[in-house]
Amino acid sequence: MNGRRLRVFYVVGMALCSIAFISAAMSGDILFAGTFGIVIVYLGARYWMVATGRP
């Protein structure tokens, strides 16, 4: 899979996790919101690694 396609997948994943994060936070589920927050940070780090050419 090439870098461009990976970046699209990471952006879509961050967008979906952001929606889930907001939904969990508004309903008061702190544990789920924290989990989605960690996943967003991970996907952001992976996106940065792919965008800069790091493995």
N, C-alpha and C positions, 0 to 999 in steps of 0.2 A: 504494500500500500504506500502510495507516495505521500510526501509531506503536506501537500495542499489538501488532500482528502482527510488526512488525520486532523489538520487544523479545523476543518469543518465539523468533524465529529466531536472534537473537544469543545467547540463553541456551542454546538447544539446540546451537548451534555451539561455544560455550565448553565445554559438557559433553562433547561428542564429542572436541574437541581435548584436553581434560583427560585423557580415557581414553587417547587416542593418546600424549600426553605421558608419562603414567605407564608405559605399555607400552614406549615407546622408551627411557625412562630405565632401566627395570629390565633391559632386554636389553643395555644398554651403548651404544646408538646415540646418542652425544652430539649429532651434527649434526641428526638428526631431532628429538630432544628440544628442542633450541634453536629449531628452526624452528616446532614446535608451540607453544612458549612465546611466541614473537613473535606468532604468529597469535592466541593467547589474549589477549595484551595489546592487540592491535589491535581484536579483537571487544569487549573490555571498554571501550575508549575509544569505539567506535561506539555501544555500548549506552548509555554515559553521555551521549553527545551527543543521542541520540534521547530518552532519559528526561528530560533537562533542556530539551528543545525547541530545541536548536541544530541548524543544518542540517548 
